[in-house]
Amino acid sequence: MSKTDELLVDIARLVESGRSNQMSLTVVTGGAVITGRLAPEAVWRQRVSEVLADSDHLAEFSAVFSAGAAEKDGPPTHLHFHLARILQGAVGIPETGGMYRVSIADISAWTMGDVSYSDH
């Protein structure tokens, strides 16, 4: 069992307390590189819920994300990425950015900032 990176937990705690989605971060987890902006969990859940509610096939899942967003005891256990991309070679997937939830315990490396990519 690996030890949780307390600095990363502190960053997550500040994002949660600030209700801001301006902090950019790039992480390596499970061999994937994810880059984008962090969002507080409540903001992330709300946005995912809205996207699902607009879907003809997935609307029933919307309530799962809108429920349970109340304050939790203890330090944050996950990072919530908004406008994020998985970097694969010279491209980011999806190009427009996605919504990712990553366990802090599963992050093997990270850096401040949003890593850009280019196919030029």
GIHUBEL-V925529 format. One record per backbone hydrogen bond with DSSP energy under -1.0 kcal/mol. CO is the residue of the C=O (numbers start at 1). NH is the residue of the N-H. If there is no record, write none. Layout:
CO,NH  CO,NH
This chain:
5,9  6,10  7,11  8,12  9,13  10,14  11,15  12,16  13,17  14,18  15,19  23,38  24,113  25,36  26,111  27,34  28,108  28,109  29,32  32,29  33,87  34,27  35,85  36,25  37,82  40,44  41,45  42,46  43,47  44,48  45,49  46,50  47,51  48,52  49,53  50,54  52,55  55,59  58,61  59,62  62,66  63,67  77,104  79,102  80,39  81,100  82,37  84,98  85,35  86,93  88,91  91,88  93,86  94,97  98,84  100,81  102,79  103,106  104,107  109,28  111,26
